[in-house]
Amino acid sequence: MRLIKIDDLDHLRLSGPFLEAGRPPFAILSHTWSKPEDELSFQDMIDSSQHQHKKGFQKIRAFCQRAKQAGYHYAWVDTVYRQDQ
């Protein structure tokens, strides 16, 4: 499993992969999907600075901000799931 590391909200990055036994606590985003071209894919998250204009980035950024306020350092969103992991 790969998680979004919540350090700098403008430069979100993927971390992992984590095995279940060593996986840190994380927040999960339940959301309504936008058009596919508006969502951030796994590939987009590899360099999210190139995709900050997408609505999906803003949604994930706002979610990560809330998760950070709640004390989480990691987050998971299904739009950035890599199927071969």
Phi and psi in radians as a Rosetta constraint file:
Dihedral C 1 N 2 CA 2 C 2 CIRCULARHARMONIC -1.847 0.35
Dihedral N 2 CA 2 C 2 N 3 CIRCULARHARMONIC 2.488 0.35
Dihedral C 2 N 3 CA 3 C 3 CIRCULARHARMONIC -2.168 0.35
Dihedral N 3 CA 3 C 3 N 4 CIRCULARHARMONIC 2.747 0.35
Dihedral C 3 N 4 CA 4 C 4 CIRCULARHARMONIC -1.487 0.35
Dihedral N 4 CA 4 C 4 N 5 CIRCULARHARMONIC 2.169 0.35
Dihedral C 4 N 5 CA 5 C 5 CIRCULARHARMONIC -1.481 0.35
Dihedral N 5 CA 5 C 5 N 6 CIRCULARHARMONIC 2.180 0.35
Dihedral C 5 N 6 CA 6 C 6 CIRCULARHARMONIC -1.718 0.35
Dihedral N 6 CA 6 C 6 N 7 CIRCULARHARMONIC 1.576 0.35
Dihedral C 6 N 7 CA 7 C 7 CIRCULARHARMONIC -1.948 0.35
Dihedral N 7 CA 7 C 7 N 8 CIRCULARHARMONIC -1.258 0.35
Dihedral C 7 N 8 CA 8 C 8 CIRCULARHARMONIC -1.888 0.35
Dihedral N 8 CA 8 C 8 N 9 CIRCULARHARMONIC 2.051 0.35
Dihedral C 8 N 9 CA 9 C 9 CIRCULARHARMONIC -1.150 0.35
Dihedral N 9 CA 9 C 9 N 10 CIRCULARHARMONIC -0.286 0.35
Dihedral C 9 N 10 CA 10 C 10 CIRCULARHARMONIC -1.564 0.35
Dihedral N 10 CA 10 C 10 N 11 CIRCULARHARMONIC -0.270 0.35
Dihedral C 10 N 11 CA 11 C 11 CIRCULARHARMONIC -2.316 0.35
Dihedral N 11 CA 11 C 11 N 12 CIRCULARHARMONIC 1.149 0.35
Dihedral C 11 N 12 CA 12 C 12 CIRCULARHARMONIC -1.154 0.35
Dihedral N 12 CA 12 C 12 N 13 CIRCULARHARMONIC 2.525 0.35
Dihedral C 12 N 13 CA 13 C 13 CIRCULARHARMONIC -2.444 0.35
Dihedral N 13 CA 13 C 13 N 14 CIRCULARHARMONIC 2.698 0.35
Dihedral C 13 N 14 CA 14 C 14 CIRCULARHARMONIC -1.458 0.35
Dihedral N 14 CA 14 C 14 N 15 CIRCULARHARMONIC 2.559 0.35
Dihedral C 14 N 15 CA 15 C 15 CIRCULARHARMONIC -2.387 0.35
Dihedral N 15 CA 15 C 15 N 16 CIRCULARHARMONIC 2.859 0.35
Dihedral C 15 N 16 CA 16 C 16 CIRCULARHARMONIC 1.856 0.35
Dihedral N 16 CA 16 C 16 N 17 CIRCULARHARMONIC -2.901 0.35
Dihedral C 16 N 17 CA 17 C 17 CIRCULARHARMONIC -1.336 0.35
Dihedral N 17 CA 17 C 17 N 18 CIRCULARHARMONIC 2.618 0.35
Dihedral C 17 N 18 CA 18 C 18 CIRCULARHARMONIC -1.896 0.35
Dihedral N 18 CA 18 C 18 N 19 CIRCULARHARMONIC 2.424 0.35
Dihedral C 18 N 19 CA 19 C 19 CIRCULARHARMONIC -1.463 0.35
Dihedral N 19 CA 19 C 19 N 20 CIRCULARHARMONIC 2.750 0.35
Dihedral C 19 N 20 CA 20 C 20 CIRCULARHARMONIC -0.973 0.35
Dihedral N 20 CA 20 C 20 N 21 CIRCULARHARMONIC -0.736 0.35
Dihedral C 20 N 21 CA 21 C 21 CIRCULARHARMONIC -1.145 0.35
Dihedral N 21 CA 21 C 21 N 22 CIRCULARHARMONIC -0.545 0.35
Dihedral C 21 N 22 CA 22 C 22 CIRCULARHARMONIC -1.850 0.35
Dihedral N 22 CA 22 C 22 N 23 CIRCULARHARMONIC 0.197 0.35
Dihedral C 22 N 23 CA 23 C 23 CIRCULARHARMONIC -1.304 0.35
Dihedral N 23 CA 23 C 23 N 24 CIRCULARHARMONIC 2.271 0.35
Dihedral C 23 N 24 CA 24 C 24 CIRCULARHARMONIC -1.313 0.35
Dihedral N 24 CA 24 C 24 N 25 CIRCULARHARMONIC 2.849 0.35
Dihedral C 24 N 25 CA 25 C 25 CIRCULARHARMONIC -1.051 0.35
Dihedral N 25 CA 25 C 25 N 26 CIRCULARHARMONIC 2.522 0.35
Dihedral C 25 N 26 CA 26 C 26 CIRCULARHARMONIC -2.603 0.35
Dihedral N 26 CA 26 C 26 N 27 CIRCULARHARMONIC 2.719 0.35
Dihedral C 26 N 27 CA 27 C 27 CIRCULARHARMONIC -1.651 0.35
Dihedral N 27 CA 27 C 27 N 28 CIRCULARHARMONIC 2.603 0.35
Dihedral C 27 N 28 CA 28 C 28 CIRCULARHARMONIC -2.059 0.35
Dihedral N 28 CA 28 C 28 N 29 CIRCULARHARMONIC 2.320 0.35
Dihedral C 28 N 29 CA 29 C 29 CIRCULARHARMONIC -1.612 0.35
Dihedral N 29 CA 29 C 29 N 30 CIRCULARHARMONIC 2.110 0.35
Dihedral C 29 N 30 CA 30 C 30 CIRCULARHARMONIC -1.737 0.35
Dihedral N 30 CA 30 C 30 N 31 CIRCULARHARMONIC 2.152 0.35
Dihedral C 30 N 31 CA 31 C 31 CIRCULARHARMONIC -2.554 0.35
Dihedral N 31 CA 31 C 31 N 32 CIRCULARHARMONIC 2.968 0.35
Dihedral C 31 N 32 CA 32 C 32 CIRCULARHARMONIC -1.693 0.35
Dihedral N 32 CA 32 C 32 N 33 CIRCULARHARMONIC 2.246 0.35
Dihedral C 32 N 33 CA 33 C 33 CIRCULARHARMONIC -1.248 0.35
Dihedral N 33 CA 33 C 33 N 34 CIRCULARHARMONIC 2.433 0.35
Dihedral C 33 N 34 CA 34 C 34 CIRCULARHARMONIC -1.602 0.35
Dihedral N 34 CA 34 C 34 N 35 CIRCULARHARMONIC -2.956 0.35
Dihedral C 34 N 35 CA 35 C 35 CIRCULARHARMONIC -1.075 0.35
Dihedral N 35 CA 35 C 35 N 36 CIRCULARHARMONIC 2.527 0.35
Dihedral C 35 N 36 CA 36 C 36 CIRCULARHARMONIC -0.919 0.35
Dihedral N 36 CA 36 C 36 N 37 CIRCULARHARMONIC -0.645 0.35
Dihedral C 36 N 37 CA 37 C 37 CIRCULARHARMONIC -1.237 0.35
Dihedral N 37 CA 37 C 37 N 38 CIRCULARHARMONIC -0.261 0.35
Dihedral C 37 N 38 CA 38 C 38 CIRCULARHARMONIC -1.583 0.35
Dihedral N 38 CA 38 C 38 N 39 CIRCULARHARMONIC -0.347 0.35
Dihedral C 38 N 39 CA 39 C 39 CIRCULARHARMONIC -1.460 0.35
Dihedral N 39 CA 39 C 39 N 40 CIRCULARHARMONIC 2.708 0.35
Dihedral C 39 N 40 CA 40 C 40 CIRCULARHARMONIC -1.587 0.35
Dihedral N 40 CA 40 C 40 N 41 CIRCULARHARMONIC 2.219 0.35
Dihedral C 40 N 41 CA 41 C 41 CIRCULARHARMONIC -1.562 0.35
Dihedral N 41 CA 41 C 41 N 42 CIRCULARHARMONIC 3.062 0.35
Dihedral C 41 N 42 CA 42 C 42 CIRCULARHARMONIC -0.999 0.35
Dihedral N 42 CA 42 C 42 N 43 CIRCULARHARMONIC -0.807 0.35
Dihedral C 42 N 43 CA 43 C 43 CIRCULARHARMONIC -1.069 0.35
Dihedral N 43 CA 43 C 43 N 44 CIRCULARHARMONIC -0.697 0.35
Dihedral C 43 N 44 CA 44 C 44 CIRCULARHARMONIC -1.076 0.35
Dihedral N 44 CA 44 C 44 N 45 CIRCULARHARMONIC -0.655 0.35
Dihedral C 44 N 45 CA 45 C 45 CIRCULARHARMONIC -1.241 0.35
Dihedral N 45 CA 45 C 45 N 46 CIRCULARHARMONIC -0.367 0.35
Dihedral C 45 N 46 CA 46 C 46 CIRCULARHARMONIC -1.060 0.35
Dihedral N 46 CA 46 C 46 N 47 CIRCULARHARMONIC -0.631 0.35
Dihedral C 46 N 47 CA 47 C 47 CIRCULARHARMONIC -2.371 0.35
Dihedral N 47 CA 47 C 47 N 48 CIRCULARHARMONIC 1.310 0.35
Dihedral C 47 N 48 CA 48 C 48 CIRCULARHARMONIC -1.143 0.35
Dihedral N 48 CA 48 C 48 N 49 CIRCULARHARMONIC -0.328 0.35
Dihedral C 48 N 49 CA 49 C 49 CIRCULARHARMONIC -1.115 0.35
Dihedral N 49 CA 49 C 49 N 50 CIRCULARHARMONIC -0.396 0.35
Dihedral C 49 N 50 CA 50 C 50 CIRCULARHARMONIC -1.469 0.35
Dihedral N 50 CA 50 C 50 N 51 CIRCULARHARMONIC -0.127 0.35
Dihedral C 50 N 51 CA 51 C 51 CIRCULARHARMONIC -2.222 0.35
Dihedral N 51 CA 51 C 51 N 52 CIRCULARHARMONIC 0.335 0.35
Dihedral C 51 N 52 CA 52 C 52 CIRCULARHARMONIC -1.160 0.35
Dihedral N 52 CA 52 C 52 N 53 CIRCULARHARMONIC -0.275 0.35
Dihedral C 52 N 53 CA 53 C 53 CIRCULARHARMONIC -1.344 0.35
Dihedral N 53 CA 53 C 53 N 54 CIRCULARHARMONIC -0.298 0.35
Dihedral C 53 N 54 CA 54 C 54 CIRCULARHARMONIC -1.263 0.35
Dihedral N 54 CA 54 C 54 N 55 CIRCULARHARMONIC 2.511 0.35
Dihedral C 54 N 55 CA 55 C 55 CIRCULARHARMONIC -1.016 0.35
Dihedral N 55 CA 55 C 55 N 56 CIRCULARHARMONIC -0.636 0.35
Dihedral C 55 N 56 CA 56 C 56 CIRCULARHARMONIC -1.088 0.35
Dihedral N 56 CA 56 C 56 N 57 CIRCULARHARMONIC -0.613 0.35
Dihedral C 56 N 57 CA 57 C 57 CIRCULARHARMONIC -1.134 0.35
Dihedral N 57 CA 57 C 57 N 58 CIRCULARHARMONIC -0.777 0.35
Dihedral C 57 N 58 CA 58 C 58 CIRCULARHARMONIC -1.091 0.35
Dihedral N 58 CA 58 C 58 N 59 CIRCULARHARMONIC -0.663 0.35
Dihedral C 58 N 59 CA 59 C 59 CIRCULARHARMONIC -1.130 0.35
Dihedral N 59 CA 59 C 59 N 60 CIRCULARHARMONIC -0.812 0.35
Dihedral C 59 N 60 CA 60 C 60 CIRCULARHARMONIC -1.168 0.35
Dihedral N 60 CA 60 C 60 N 61 CIRCULARHARMONIC -0.690 0.35
Dihedral C 60 N 61 CA 61 C 61 CIRCULARHARMONIC -1.077 0.35
Dihedral N 61 CA 61 C 61 N 62 CIRCULARHARMONIC -0.792 0.35
Dihedral C 61 N 62 CA 62 C 62 CIRCULARHARMONIC -1.109 0.35
Dihedral N 62 CA 62 C 62 N 63 CIRCULARHARMONIC -0.707 0.35
Dihedral C 62 N 63 CA 63 C 63 CIRCULARHARMONIC -1.093 0.35
Dihedral N 63 CA 63 C 63 N 64 CIRCULARHARMONIC -0.795 0.35
Dihedral C 63 N 64 CA 64 C 64 CIRCULARHARMONIC -1.113 0.35
Dihedral N 64 CA 64 C 64 N 65 CIRCULARHARMONIC -0.615 0.35
Dihedral C 64 N 65 CA 65 C 65 CIRCULARHARMONIC -1.094 0.35
Dihedral N 65 CA 65 C 65 N 66 CIRCULARHARMONIC -0.768 0.35
Dihedral C 65 N 66 CA 66 C 66 CIRCULARHARMONIC -1.147 0.35
Dihedral N 66 CA 66 C 66 N 67 CIRCULARHARMONIC -0.725 0.35
Dihedral C 66 N 67 CA 67 C 67 CIRCULARHARMONIC -1.084 0.35
Dihedral N 67 CA 67 C 67 N 68 CIRCULARHARMONIC -0.735 0.35
Dihedral C 67 N 68 CA 68 C 68 CIRCULARHARMONIC -1.101 0.35
Dihedral N 68 CA 68 C 68 N 69 CIRCULARHARMONIC -0.729 0.35
Dihedral C 68 N 69 CA 69 C 69 CIRCULARHARMONIC -1.096 0.35
Dihedral N 69 CA 69 C 69 N 70 CIRCULARHARMONIC -0.517 0.35
Dihedral C 69 N 70 CA 70 C 70 CIRCULARHARMONIC -1.495 0.35
Dihedral N 70 CA 70 C 70 N 71 CIRCULARHARMONIC 0.014 0.35
Dihedral C 70 N 71 CA 71 C 71 CIRCULARHARMONIC 1.711 0.35
Dihedral N 71 CA 71 C 71 N 72 CIRCULARHARMONIC 0.139 0.35
Dihedral C 71 N 72 CA 72 C 72 CIRCULARHARMONIC -1.576 0.35
Dihedral N 72 CA 72 C 72 N 73 CIRCULARHARMONIC 2.577 0.35
Dihedral C 72 N 73 CA 73 C 73 CIRCULARHARMONIC -1.950 0.35
Dihedral N 73 CA 73 C 73 N 74 CIRCULARHARMONIC -0.092 0.35
Dihedral C 73 N 74 CA 74 C 74 CIRCULARHARMONIC -2.398 0.35
Dihedral N 74 CA 74 C 74 N 75 CIRCULARHARMONIC 2.683 0.35
Dihedral C 74 N 75 CA 75 C 75 CIRCULARHARMONIC -2.516 0.35
Dihedral N 75 CA 75 C 75 N 76 CIRCULARHARMONIC 2.759 0.35
Dihedral C 75 N 76 CA 76 C 76 CIRCULARHARMONIC -2.308 0.35
Dihedral N 76 CA 76 C 76 N 77 CIRCULARHARMONIC 2.356 0.35
Dihedral C 76 N 77 CA 77 C 77 CIRCULARHARMONIC -2.362 0.35
Dihedral N 77 CA 77 C 77 N 78 CIRCULARHARMONIC 2.312 0.35
Dihedral C 77 N 78 CA 78 C 78 CIRCULARHARMONIC -1.184 0.35
Dihedral N 78 CA 78 C 78 N 79 CIRCULARHARMONIC -0.365 0.35
Dihedral C 78 N 79 CA 79 C 79 CIRCULARHARMONIC -1.196 0.35
Dihedral N 79 CA 79 C 79 N 80 CIRCULARHARMONIC -0.383 0.35
Dihedral C 79 N 80 CA 80 C 80 CIRCULARHARMONIC -1.809 0.35
Dihedral N 80 CA 80 C 80 N 81 CIRCULARHARMONIC 0.332 0.35
Dihedral C 80 N 81 CA 81 C 81 CIRCULARHARMONIC -1.303 0.35
Dihedral N 81 CA 81 C 81 N 82 CIRCULARHARMONIC 2.302 0.35
Dihedral C 81 N 82 CA 82 C 82 CIRCULARHARMONIC -1.705 0.35
Dihedral N 82 CA 82 C 82 N 83 CIRCULARHARMONIC 2.069 0.35
Dihedral C 82 N 83 CA 83 C 83 CIRCULARHARMONIC -1.153 0.35
Dihedral N 83 CA 83 C 83 N 84 CIRCULARHARMONIC -0.433 0.35
Dihedral C 83 N 84 CA 84 C 84 CIRCULARHARMONIC -1.558 0.35
Dihedral N 84 CA 84 C 84 N 85 CIRCULARHARMONIC 0.149 0.35
